[in-house]
Amino acid sequence: MKFFKYHALGNDYIVLNPGDVGNTLTSSRIRSICHRNYGIGSDGILFGPFISPQGDFVLRIFNPDGSEAEKSGNGLRIFSRYLWDKGLVQEKPFTIMTAGGKVISQVHKGGKYVTVDMGRVSFDSRKIPVEGPPREVLNEIIVVNGQELNFCAATIGNPHCVILRDEISAEEAKKWGPLIEKDPRFPNRTNVQFIKILDRSNIKIEIWERGAGYTLASGSSSSAAAAVAYKLGLCDSQIACQGCGWNNLR
């Protein structure tokens, strides 16, 4: 099987071209490919490009558990670099269609940098979705194993639950993340971020990804976390996210 593997800030993905592997991937095959011990190992699979009738690149994103994801910020940056490496794009904006909507991407400085416009963040419970009456999901309480945690929920094409803490750690993300991901108030499950506000321009983040588990970085998670910090008035509009082994994702 022909494949390409990239990472963005430690968030690693395998790129599979439909022309090399066919047009379908089964859940069991995805799990086997992504397995860290018995497969290639990755945080997911980027399956594409397909081409839409409008001429957009189309990308399908799969989690290592075999489920399909709506959007991935780092996945989109990786896929954009793959398109650049294949000579399919130049240094001007282009569009990629995902299950979570259309994004605009651009490669800069001969492939050294990639920027992605992730789109607008919504806190609307109907769009995320979150169970209960229609509302903006801000400063609510979730009880996990008897412990109350303050959270906000958002979508940027995929669902996020953002937990604000005075201190954060990988251990906490691994402990609470899988329980919150599958909480029944999130009918589509959810990505989970634990964030600490450092100052008006900087936050620190630990990430538990839906269908992937603990990850070193996530573009959509960083976007959601920054949007929550701004929405609550805790940060200004220019925010840098710091994660495990990386910093200054803006």
N, C-alpha and C positions, 0 to 999 in steps of 0.2 A: 504494500500500500504506500503510495506516495503522499507525503505530508510535509508541512512546514511548521516549525515551532518558534514562537516569539514570546518575549515577556515584556510587560510594561510595569515598572516599579515593583517587580516580583510577582505580578499577576500574570500567570503564564497560560497561553492558549495554543491549541493546535489548529492550524488552518487546513481544511480539506476542500479541494476543488471538486465540484460535482462531476466534472469531466474526467477526473482521476478515479473516483470511487463510486460513481453512479448517483442517482438522484434521491436515494433514500438511505437513512441511517436508522437502525433499530435502537431502542433504548438499551438493550443488552449489549449491543456492539459499542455504543457510546460509553457505557460503564466500563467495558473491558479496555477500550483505548485510553480512557482517562485514569485508570487505576495506577496509583503511584508505585506499586510493587510489581504487578504482573502485566501492565500495559506500558504505553509511552509515558503517561503521567501528565496531568494538566488540570487547570481550574475550569476547563471547558473546551468546547469545540466551536470554531467559527466555520460555518458551512456556506460556501459561496465562492465567487459571485454568481448569482442569477441576474438576469436583466429583465426589468419591468417593461411593459408596453410603452411607458413614457421615457425609457432610456436610462432610468436610475439603476444603480447597483442595488441588488437585493441580498441581504445577509440573514441567515438563520443562525441563532445562537443557542447552544445546548449546554446545560449544566452537567457536571460529572455524574449526577445520579440518573441521567437520561432524560430529564425534563427539559422543556424548551423555555428559554428566557426571553423576555421582551426586549431588553436593551442592556448593553454593557459599555461603559465609557472607555475602559482600557481595552476591551475587546474591539471596539470601533477604531481606536487609535492603532491597534495592531493590524486590523484588517486594512486600514488605510495605507499603512506602510507596506503591507503585502501587495496591494494594488500598485503602489509606486514601484516596488521591486520588480513587478511583472510588466512594467511599462504601460499600465492601463490608465494612469492618471498623471497629471503634471502639477506644477505648483500654482494651482488655482482652485477655488472652491468646487466641490462636487457633492452630490447627494447620495446617501445610503438609506435604503428602506429597511426598517426592522419591524418586528412584531409590535414594538412599542412606539412606532411612528418614524417619520423621516428626520434625519439629522444632516447637518452640513459639516463636512470635514475638509481639511486642507493640510497638505504636506508642505513643510518649509525647509529652506536651507539644505537642499539636496538630500532630503530624507532624514535629516537630523532631528526635526521636531514635527509633531503632528498636533493640530488643534481640532477639537470637535465641539460644535455648538449642540449641547445636549437638549435644548428646548426649555420650555417653561415648567417650573415646579408647581404642582397643585397640592393643596391640603384638604381638598374636598373628599369627604368620606365615600362618596358615591364613585369617585374616579379611582381611588386607591386600590381596591375598596377596603372599607372597614365596616363591620356590622354596626347597626344602630341607626338613629335618625340622621338625616342629612345635616352636616356640620363641617366646620374646619376642625381637624383633629389636632388640637393644641393643648398642651399641659393636662393630659389625662393620666389616669393611674391604671397600670396593669399589675395584677398580683400574680407572682410566679413563685410557686412553692412557699406560699405564705409571706413573701416579701413584696412590699409595694415599691414599684418603680415608676417614676414620672416619665412620660413619653409624648412625642409628637409623631404623627404619621404623614407621609407625603408620597407623591408619585412623580416621576420624571419619565413616565412610560413604563416603569416597573415599581412595585411597592416597597416602601421603606418605613421602618420603625426606628426612630431616633431617640436614644436614651441619654439624657444629660446627667453627668456624674461629676463629683468633685475630683475623683481620681479614677483612672481607667487602667485596665491591664488585659493582656491576651487571655489570662486565666479566667477573668470575668466574662469575656466575650465567649469563650468556649463553654463556660458553665451555663450562662443564661441564654445565649444565642439560639441554640436548638429548641429550647422550650418556647421562646417568644416567636420564633419562626413559624411554629405549628399551632400557636394559640388560635382558638376557634373564632376570635373576632376578626381574623384575617383569612377570609375564605380562599384566597389564592396563595396562602402562606406569605411570608414577607422577608425581605432583607433586614438585617438589624445592625445599627451602628451605636456604639457607645462613644460619646464625645465629651471632651473637657475643653472649656473655653480658656485659652491662654491669655488673650488680650483682645482688643477691638479688631485686630486683623489676622489673628491666628487661632486655630483650633487643633486639637489632637484627636485622633480617631482610632478605634479598634473595630474590626468588621467581622460580622458573621453573615455569609452570603447564603441566600435561599438556594438549596440544591447543591451547594458547593462546600459549605462549612466555613471554617476560619480561613481567611485569606489575608495576604499581606497588603493588598491594595485593591481599590475599586473606584473607578471614575464616577459611576452613578451614585455610589454610597457617599463619596466626598461631596458631590453636588447636592444631594439631599441634606446632608449634615450642615453644609454651609448655608443652604437656604433656610433651614430651621433656625440656625444661630442669628441670621439676619432678620427673619420674621419676628423673633422674640425680642429684637432690639439689643441683643447681646454683642453683636459685631456690626461693623460697617459693611459697605457693599463689596469691597475688595478683601477677599478672605483666602488665606493660604492654609491648606490642610497638611498636617504632619501625621505620618503613620509609622508602622513598624519598619524601620530601615530606610525610610524615604521622607522627604519633606517638600513643602512648597508646591503642592499640586493646587493650582489656582483655577 
